[in-house]
Amino acid sequence: MSSTGTTDHEATGPRGARHERDAADRLLRAATRSGAHLIAEAASLVQGWAVLADPIAGAVYSTPAAAAADGVHAAAAPREHPHCTQRPAAGAVLVLAAAPTVPPGHACHVATTTAALLEVRGQRAAELRGEQMRLHTTLIRLLLAGHTAAVTETLGANRLTHVTVYRLSGVDLPTAHEVLWRAVRPSLAPYAGACTLIGRRDGELVVAELHRGGDDGRILRLVSRLSERQHLLAGMAGPLPLAEMPTAHSDAAAARHSATPDRRVVPADAVGASRLTPLLPTAPYARWAESVLRPLSPVHQHLLLVWLRTGSKPRAAAALGLSAGTVRARIRDLARLLGADLEDATVRAHLLLALRAPAPGSDSDSDSDSDSDSSNTRSRSGSSPPGPPGPARLESLPDGLLDTEAVRTWAVGLVGGLEPHLRIALACWLRHHARTAPAAAELHVHRTTLAGWLTQCAEHLARNLADATVRAEIHLALTATRTAPDDPAALPRRGGRTYRRL
């Protein structure tokens, strides 16, 4: 009996060893080609399917493609898929599902060998990652400097005409950079009509996706998952033509200032959107805005829009890639050009309203008579104040623009129901451009008291008061619903710095 057992072992052992060596050789040859070929070879050896699942990217490689969802689910819930063989590999999870006829030992051998080869490929990629990251950062800087042709020539991608930009900020950006790099697997050779550049500059993570006018949403999904897992805030701008890369770059930064833990990725067009502007009569609104903005070039308008969206000159400077002193000087020059005090909260709200206006000529013919009347009224009322040529001024809006039933309904729905002390405190705080200390001094209350009231206001309004564009709309709503001056002297009080509910 012992001789029989020895004979069986001698008969099967060499064949099994040769079989495993052949499998390892096949996997090694596939690994020299690409990760996708390695996963495909592993699936062939186990006569089933194989998936490399990344927690951010999802299925990195999958053979067959239809098994991607099963592989990602198995990696997320391994206990629910006991028939699958799993191995950690290069920051991801290798999942193999072998055919029932394949011995478990063979499946384990294939999984272990494949995972080891993936680790080797990952280490080799890590050795080159530093140089590649620096190259990506350099290409992003060239795009921002306007050297579009040089970048597309370097990439060999003359057909890539548009760009979508993401700007991310957070605590641990180096880790986030590596995670996103591994998930995106960026290459300087265009793949499927797109090329992604990832770089760190000025304390933030910048992602520029070059494409042919429209992206498939893959990078947006990856950025969204990364933002949730790494607790980042992100702004997104585009698609815009490659020549407008600086504009997309600054718009993405402006959008990021509106991001919150509840909404971590904010598109730039969402920041520019308004619940008020669709309610305004189109023709007089567009003509007033055109008249107000006539002295400004598109570059001037973009600078002002970024400043108003970010809420401060230092933030606007960081978004535009300029120094804070340069932004302050340019805004002073634009204030003189507009003949308006841009430090006034009402002027800022009106300016943001003008910058959001639709292009003139988009109104319907049926409104032409009433629009003409309102335009004449605006011309008569706006031409008297001194200032630059033009009938319209930023200090006041034309008649019939905000005093409509639709606007009043919107304003009451937004700020209606605020208690008197909250309304007065909120209006004072907005006049001081969201600065608590001077507003508390004018109200003669402690800063902690005012901070508590502002928290109550945010809860009542269900708005993010940290967003400068939200604050501008609330200021306009308070103006539209004002029945008496929101004077700090009228703050209900009882004793020293306390107040009395009415």
Wavefront OBJ file of the C-alpha trace (Angstrom):
o trace
v 0.000 0.000 0.000
v 2.807 2.314 0.761
v 4.379 1.601 -2.609
v 1.102 2.441 -4.326
v 0.886 5.731 -2.538
v 4.481 6.520 -3.480
v 3.844 5.642 -7.094
v 0.761 7.877 -7.226
v 2.676 10.748 -5.691
v 5.545 10.302 -8.130
v 3.087 10.179 -11.001
v 1.094 13.245 -10.108
v 3.728 15.420 -8.442
v 5.941 16.155 -11.453
v 2.940 16.846 -13.656
v 1.503 19.256 -11.067
v 4.856 20.997 -10.686
v 5.249 21.339 -14.443
v 1.702 22.636 -14.702
v 2.360 25.298 -12.078
v 5.639 26.292 -13.750
v 3.854 26.632 -17.074
v 1.190 28.772 -15.448
v 3.825 31.005 -13.832
v 5.644 31.368 -17.168
v 2.441 32.359 -18.932
v 1.633 34.924 -16.249
v 5.154 36.346 -16.367
v 5.028 36.788 -20.145
v 1.644 38.492 -19.849
v 2.934 40.792 -17.083
v 5.680 42.076 -19.379
v 3.011 43.310 -21.770
v 0.453 45.069 -19.531
v -1.704 44.706 -16.477
v -4.723 43.999 -18.661
v -2.932 41.085 -20.341
v -1.921 39.727 -16.930
v -5.516 39.719 -15.681
v -6.713 38.145 -18.926
v -4.110 35.363 -18.608
v -5.135 34.705 -15.002
v -8.782 34.373 -16.060
v -7.765 31.929 -18.780
v -5.730 29.796 -16.375
v -8.609 29.413 -13.917
v -11.157 29.012 -16.744
v -13.335 31.676 -15.150
v -13.100 35.422 -14.626
v -10.596 37.786 -13.013
v -10.974 41.388 -11.841
v -8.556 43.876 -10.296
v -10.809 46.090 -8.153
v -9.698 49.483 -6.813
v -11.673 51.181 -4.000
v -11.687 54.478 -5.950
v -11.551 53.456 -9.600
v -13.754 50.375 -9.323
v -12.722 47.701 -11.816
v -9.237 48.567 -13.084
v -8.955 45.452 -15.280
v -11.631 42.860 -15.910
v -11.767 39.693 -17.996
v -14.400 39.386 -19.269
v -15.701 42.966 -19.078
v -19.102 41.718 -17.906
v -17.509 40.421 -14.692
v -16.420 43.911 -13.526
v -19.458 44.514 -11.319
v -19.225 41.070 -9.716
v -15.529 41.574 -9.005
v -16.033 44.973 -7.374
v -18.885 43.636 -5.261
v -16.843 40.608 -4.202
v -13.928 42.836 -3.179
v -16.271 45.034 -1.118
v -18.074 42.095 0.543
v -15.742 39.050 0.474
v -17.881 37.007 2.896
v -20.747 37.070 0.447
v -18.542 35.469 -2.250
v -16.767 32.527 -0.609
v -16.233 30.850 -3.983
v -13.928 33.685 -5.104
v -10.197 33.728 -4.419
v -8.938 37.171 -3.364
v -5.478 38.659 -2.881
v -4.368 42.227 -2.103
v -2.320 43.564 -5.008
v -0.723 46.979 -5.581
v -3.227 48.899 -3.458
v -6.179 47.061 -4.993
v -7.814 43.633 -4.666
v -7.406 40.774 -7.135
v -10.548 38.654 -7.401
v -10.538 35.298 -9.216
v -13.550 33.095 -9.799
v -12.362 29.670 -11.000
v -14.412 27.105 -12.853
v -15.724 24.210 -10.701
v -13.377 21.779 -12.478
v -10.249 23.753 -11.515
v -8.556 22.460 -8.329
v -8.584 25.007 -5.498
v -4.825 24.688 -5.125
v -4.280 25.702 -8.731
v -6.587 28.702 -8.351
v -4.681 29.792 -5.239
v -1.357 29.412 -7.074
v -2.595 31.536 -9.993
v -3.979 34.175 -7.624
v -0.776 34.369 -5.568
v 1.464 34.576 -8.629
v -0.706 37.179 -10.322
v -0.820 39.317 -7.177
v 2.965 39.131 -6.843
v 3.438 40.197 -10.457
v 0.987 43.062 -9.966
v 3.045 44.172 -6.958
v 6.202 44.130 -9.078
v 4.500 46.177 -11.767
v 3.251 48.566 -9.086
v 6.714 49.000 -7.601
v 8.182 49.672 -11.022
v 5.472 52.227 -11.682
v 6.162 53.835 -8.288
v 9.830 54.258 -9.228
v 8.811 56.229 -12.297
v 5.871 57.999 -10.657
v 7.865 60.920 -9.281
v 9.245 61.893 -12.678
v 5.857 61.420 -14.315
v 4.131 63.567 -11.681
v 6.644 66.362 -12.181
v 6.127 66.147 -15.937
v 2.358 66.370 -15.496
v 2.731 69.430 -13.251
v 4.979 71.077 -15.849
v 2.445 70.438 -18.618
v -0.327 71.956 -16.479
v 1.807 75.053 -15.897
v 2.418 75.333 -19.638
v -1.323 75.159 -20.311
v -1.945 77.898 -17.759
v 0.760 80.016 -19.406
v -1.005 79.709 -22.756
v 1.401 77.278 -24.442
v -1.400 75.073 -25.730
v 0.331 74.058 -28.947
v 3.459 72.930 -27.102
v 1.427 70.737 -24.756
v -0.651 69.101 -27.487
v 2.514 68.526 -29.503
v 4.178 66.879 -26.498
v 1.143 64.665 -26.034
v 0.842 63.991 -29.750
v -2.819 64.848 -29.391
v -3.714 67.638 -31.781
v -7.336 66.492 -31.834
v -7.817 67.221 -28.128
v -9.531 70.602 -28.238
v -11.193 71.093 -24.837
v -10.331 70.785 -21.159
v -12.212 70.133 -17.931
v -10.413 71.278 -14.786
v -10.776 70.073 -11.194
v -9.080 71.803 -8.238
v -9.057 69.895 -4.949
v -7.970 70.980 -1.485
v -7.710 69.028 1.759
v -5.455 67.935 4.584
v -3.519 65.008 3.107
v -3.033 65.956 -0.540
v 0.075 63.775 -1.146
v -1.906 60.637 -0.276
v -4.870 61.829 -2.319
v -2.524 62.485 -5.232
v -1.154 58.944 -5.164
v -4.607 57.390 -4.770
v -6.029 59.350 -7.687
v -2.943 58.659 -9.791
v -3.331 54.919 -9.235
v -7.050 55.092 -9.973
v -6.773 57.185 -13.127
v -3.605 55.458 -14.412
v -2.709 58.595 -16.412
v -0.688 58.325 -19.567
v 0.741 60.970 -21.838
v -0.598 59.023 -24.804
v -4.264 59.844 -25.489
v -6.542 56.960 -24.672
v -10.083 56.748 -26.078
v -9.943 60.366 -27.211
v -8.872 61.828 -23.848
v -5.756 62.489 -21.808
v -5.645 63.293 -18.079
v -2.996 65.445 -16.411
v -2.666 65.370 -12.609
v -0.370 67.688 -10.684
v 0.106 69.416 -7.347
v 0.743 73.142 -7.302
v 0.323 75.888 -4.722
v -0.958 73.523 -2.063
v -3.758 71.941 -4.084
v -4.374 69.068 -6.460
v -5.130 70.031 -10.067
v -6.671 67.610 -12.565
v -6.935 68.652 -16.224
v -8.786 66.303 -18.541
v -8.101 67.037 -22.197
v -10.736 65.739 -24.599
v -12.614 66.492 -27.803
v -15.377 68.683 -26.425
v -17.171 66.265 -24.130
v -16.045 63.834 -21.462
v -17.614 60.533 -20.419
v -17.792 61.443 -16.720
v -15.136 58.922 -15.672
v -12.824 61.501 -14.084
v -15.747 63.220 -12.372
v -16.778 59.909 -10.789
v -13.212 59.262 -9.614
v -12.854 62.775 -8.187
v -16.190 62.399 -6.399
v -15.177 59.097 -4.797
v -11.762 60.463 -3.865
v -13.304 63.569 -2.299
v -15.597 61.456 -0.140
v -12.905 59.014 0.981
v -10.114 61.558 1.517
v -12.382 64.363 2.835
v -11.488 66.828 0.067
v -13.359 69.805 -1.366
v -13.315 70.254 -5.135
v -14.388 72.714 -7.796
v -14.979 71.759 -11.421
v -15.004 73.941 -14.546
v -15.470 73.056 -18.182
v -15.511 71.776 -20.775
v -13.851 74.876 -22.227
v -11.545 75.282 -25.231
v -7.909 74.563 -24.421
v -7.032 78.206 -25.007
v -9.326 79.093 -22.080
v -7.484 76.855 -19.623
v -6.683 79.830 -17.302
v -10.380 80.704 -17.172
v -11.355 77.134 -16.337
v -8.590 77.015 -13.723
v -9.825 80.132 -11.897
v -13.502 79.157 -12.232
v -12.765 75.785 -10.633
v -11.153 77.520 -7.657
v -14.125 79.866 -7.310
v -16.480 76.884 -7.368
v -14.440 75.068 -4.718
v -15.130 77.874 -2.233
v -18.805 76.892 -2.421
v -18.118 73.210 -1.665
v -19.195 71.782 1.684
v -18.917 68.341 3.351
v -22.454 67.687 2.114
v -21.565 68.671 -1.445
v -17.876 68.094 -1.981
v -17.669 68.657 -5.756
v -19.253 71.868 -7.062
v -19.374 72.711 -10.794
v -18.578 76.300 -11.711
v -21.861 76.705 -13.576
v -23.731 75.734 -10.402
v -22.022 78.586 -8.551
v -23.064 80.996 -11.251
v -26.635 79.721 -11.234
v -29.222 81.760 -9.411
v -32.747 81.155 -8.244
v -33.488 84.841 -8.661
v -32.334 85.588 -12.209
v -34.919 83.340 -13.952
v -37.656 85.379 -12.235
v -36.495 88.728 -13.630
v -38.014 90.187 -16.828
v -35.486 89.118 -19.435
v -35.327 92.128 -21.759
v -34.955 94.988 -19.244
v -32.640 92.846 -17.134
v -30.323 92.089 -20.075
v -30.314 95.717 -21.290
v -29.553 97.059 -17.818
v -26.711 94.597 -17.384
v -25.314 95.435 -20.824
v -25.385 99.134 -19.997
v -23.744 98.632 -16.604
v -20.987 96.365 -17.919
v -20.283 98.326 -21.101
v -17.003 99.836 -19.773
v -15.634 96.383 -18.897
v -13.753 93.956 -21.091
v -14.372 90.190 -20.781
v -11.155 89.908 -18.760
v -12.412 92.574 -16.345
v -15.762 90.828 -16.008
v -14.108 87.497 -15.291
v -11.918 88.998 -12.571
v -14.933 90.602 -10.901
v -16.958 87.406 -11.182
v -14.218 85.325 -9.541
v -13.850 87.954 -6.801
v -17.590 88.018 -6.091
v -17.850 84.228 -6.138
v -14.921 83.625 -3.805
v -15.929 86.454 -1.483
v -12.480 87.964 -0.842
v -9.557 89.457 -2.718
v -6.947 86.983 -1.353
v -9.100 84.030 -2.432
v -9.677 85.609 -5.832
v -5.925 86.165 -6.164
v -5.246 82.500 -5.405
v -7.888 81.428 -7.921
v -6.544 83.707 -10.642
v -2.882 82.995 -9.980
v -2.170 86.645 -9.150
v -0.880 88.426 -6.079
v -3.409 89.885 -3.641
v -1.960 93.359 -4.234
v -2.501 93.045 -7.986
v -6.125 92.007 -7.495
v -6.742 94.896 -5.076
v -5.232 97.393 -7.525
v -7.276 96.063 -10.453
v -10.507 96.137 -8.480
v -9.798 99.759 -7.471
v -9.293 100.610 -11.144
v -12.521 98.839 -12.098
v -14.407 100.676 -9.358
v -13.293 103.976 -10.914
v -14.212 102.671 -14.365
v -17.698 101.722 -13.185
v -18.096 104.871 -11.105
v -19.296 102.792 -8.137
v -18.205 101.928 -4.626
v -17.439 98.216 -4.884
v -17.022 98.019 -1.111
v -20.764 98.535 -0.706
v -22.675 95.279 -0.190
v -25.635 96.418 -2.307
v -23.362 97.430 -5.189
v -21.662 94.041 -5.043
v -24.994 92.212 -5.109
v -26.135 94.302 -8.095
v -22.834 93.712 -9.879
v -23.127 89.949 -9.429
v -26.677 90.201 -10.760
v -25.402 92.077 -13.830
v -22.628 89.554 -14.462
v -25.194 86.741 -14.389
v -27.547 88.390 -16.864
v -28.435 86.691 -20.166
v -27.105 88.094 -23.406
v -29.185 90.958 -24.804
v -31.566 90.091 -27.606
v -32.784 86.838 -26.027
v -36.144 88.352 -25.010
v -39.348 87.676 -26.902
v -41.051 90.186 -29.185
v -44.224 90.112 -27.104
v -42.470 91.878 -24.256
v -40.918 94.594 -26.396
v -43.395 97.377 -25.528
v -43.238 96.940 -21.775
v -39.492 96.435 -21.973
v -39.144 99.698 -23.878
v -41.088 101.548 -21.192
v -38.936 100.105 -18.424
v -35.802 100.935 -20.428
v -36.912 104.569 -20.764
v -37.637 104.705 -17.061
v -34.215 103.286 -16.332
v -32.560 105.787 -18.649
v -34.294 108.733 -17.005
v -33.551 107.539 -13.485
v -30.009 106.336 -14.134
v -28.612 109.196 -16.224
v -28.739 111.846 -13.522
v -26.026 110.600 -11.128
v -22.494 111.604 -12.011
v -20.145 108.933 -13.288
v -19.043 107.285 -16.491
v -21.196 107.536 -19.628
v -24.212 105.247 -19.689
v -27.768 105.393 -18.411
v -27.494 102.651 -15.792
v -25.733 102.623 -12.437
v -24.945 99.865 -9.948
v -26.270 101.747 -6.917
v -29.891 101.217 -7.950
v -31.844 98.831 -10.119
v -34.305 99.915 -12.815
v -37.947 100.104 -11.878
v -39.863 96.902 -12.411
v -36.870 94.599 -12.002
v -37.149 93.476 -8.380
v -40.571 94.865 -7.506
v -42.556 92.144 -9.268
v -44.887 89.648 -7.673
v -42.663 86.709 -8.623
v -39.611 88.300 -7.000
v -41.520 89.246 -3.863
v -42.811 85.692 -3.552
v -39.267 84.363 -3.916
v -37.898 86.827 -1.365
v -40.603 86.092 1.208
v -40.054 82.378 0.732
v -36.328 82.850 1.385
v -36.139 85.292 4.313
v -39.730 85.396 5.491
v -40.304 84.295 9.060
v -36.971 85.540 10.406
v -37.382 87.002 13.861
v -36.623 90.753 14.014
v -33.331 90.379 15.880
v -32.154 87.705 13.446
v -33.104 89.774 10.413
v -31.361 92.889 11.723
v -28.248 90.926 12.705
v -28.115 89.131 9.330
v -28.532 92.390 7.375
v -25.792 94.064 9.410
v -23.452 91.098 8.950
v -24.029 91.126 5.187
v -23.314 94.861 5.020
v -19.953 94.111 6.654
v -19.194 91.437 4.014
v -19.602 88.479 6.418
v -17.125 89.858 8.971
v -18.347 89.022 12.432
v -16.233 91.385 14.561
v -17.292 94.735 12.983
v -20.910 93.568 12.689
v -20.983 92.598 16.375
v -19.472 95.967 17.295
v -22.187 97.836 15.376
v -24.905 95.664 16.904
v -23.387 96.070 20.391
v -23.473 92.346 21.054
v -20.746 89.829 21.719
v -19.248 88.011 18.722
v -20.315 84.686 20.202
v -23.889 85.941 20.407
v -23.819 87.063 16.787
v -22.285 83.735 15.706
v -25.156 81.920 17.416
v -27.708 84.099 15.671
v -26.074 83.477 12.308
v -26.247 79.741 12.938
v -29.986 80.113 13.564
v -30.309 82.145 10.349
v -28.517 79.461 8.328
v -30.816 76.786 9.767
v -33.928 78.850 9.079
v -32.888 79.780 5.539
v -31.448 76.317 4.761
v -28.596 78.034 2.934
v -24.815 77.912 3.151
v -23.882 81.362 4.451
v -20.209 80.661 3.711
v -21.042 80.946 -0.005
v -20.557 84.526 -1.197
v -23.126 84.149 -3.985
v -25.717 82.898 -1.501
v -25.032 85.914 0.707
v -25.573 88.250 -2.249
v -28.991 86.748 -2.984
v -30.003 86.911 0.677
v -29.024 90.589 0.697
v -31.295 91.216 -2.300
v -34.116 89.233 -0.661
v -33.827 91.307 2.515
v -33.968 94.468 0.400
v -37.031 93.258 -1.510
v -38.929 92.410 1.704
v -37.856 95.430 3.746
v -40.737 97.349 5.323
v -38.522 99.406 7.632
v -34.780 100.034 7.826
v -32.916 97.049 9.277
v -31.185 99.415 11.658
v -28.996 97.983 14.457
v -30.412 100.712 16.688
v -33.828 99.036 16.305
v -32.531 95.706 17.631
v -34.996 94.540 20.315
v -33.253 94.712 23.688
v -33.853 94.216 27.362
v -31.037 95.389 29.550
v -27.373 95.606 28.520
v -26.548 93.470 25.483
v -29.459 91.068 25.662
v -32.437 91.196 23.361
v -36.146 90.663 23.678
v -38.232 88.482 21.419
v -41.177 90.338 19.847
l 1 2 3 4 5 6 7 8 9 10 11 12 13 14 15 16 17 18 19 20 21 22 23 24 25 26 27 28 29 30 31 32 33 34 35 36 37 38 39 40 41 42 43 44 45 46 47 48 49 50 51 52 53 54 55 56 57 58 59 60 61 62 63 64 65 66 67 68 69 70 71 72 73 74 75 76 77 78 79 80 81 82 83 84 85 86 87 88 89 90 91 92 93 94 95 96 97 98 99 100 101 102 103 104 105 106 107 108 109 110 111 112 113 114 115 116 117 118 119 120 121 122 123 124 125 126 127 128 129 130 131 132 133 134 135 136 137 138 139 140 141 142 143 144 145 146 147 148 149 150 151 152 153 154 155 156 157 158 159 160 161 162 163 164 165 166 167 168 169 170 171 172 173 174 175 176 177 178 179 180 181 182 183 184 185 186 187 188 189 190 191 192 193 194 195 196 197 198 199 200 201 202 203 204 205 206 207 208 209 210 211 212 213 214 215 216 217 218 219 220 221 222 223 224 225 226 227 228 229 230 231 232 233 234 235 236 237 238 239 240 241 242 243 244 245 246 247 248 249 250 251 252 253 254 255 256 257 258 259 260 261 262 263 264 265 266 267 268 269 270 271 272 273 274 275 276 277 278 279 280 281 282 283 284 285 286 287 288 289 290 291 292 293 294 295 296 297 298 299 300 301 302 303 304 305 306 307 308 309 310 311 312 313 314 315 316 317 318 319 320 321 322 323 324 325 326 327 328 329 330 331 332 333 334 335 336 337 338 339 340 341 342 343 344 345 346 347 348 349 350 351 352 353 354 355 356 357 358 359 360 361 362 363 364 365 366 367 368 369 370 371 372 373 374 375 376 377 378 379 380 381 382 383 384 385 386 387 388 389 390 391 392 393 394 395 396 397 398 399 400 401 402 403 404 405 406 407 408 409 410 411 412 413 414 415 416 417 418 419 420 421 422 423 424 425 426 427 428 429 430 431 432 433 434 435 436 437 438 439 440 441 442 443 444 445 446 447 448 449 450 451 452 453 454 455 456 457 458 459 460 461 462 463 464 465 466 467 468 469 470 471 472 473 474 475 476 477 478 479 480 481 482 483 484 485 486 487 488 489 490 491 492 493 494 495 496 497 498 499 500 501 502
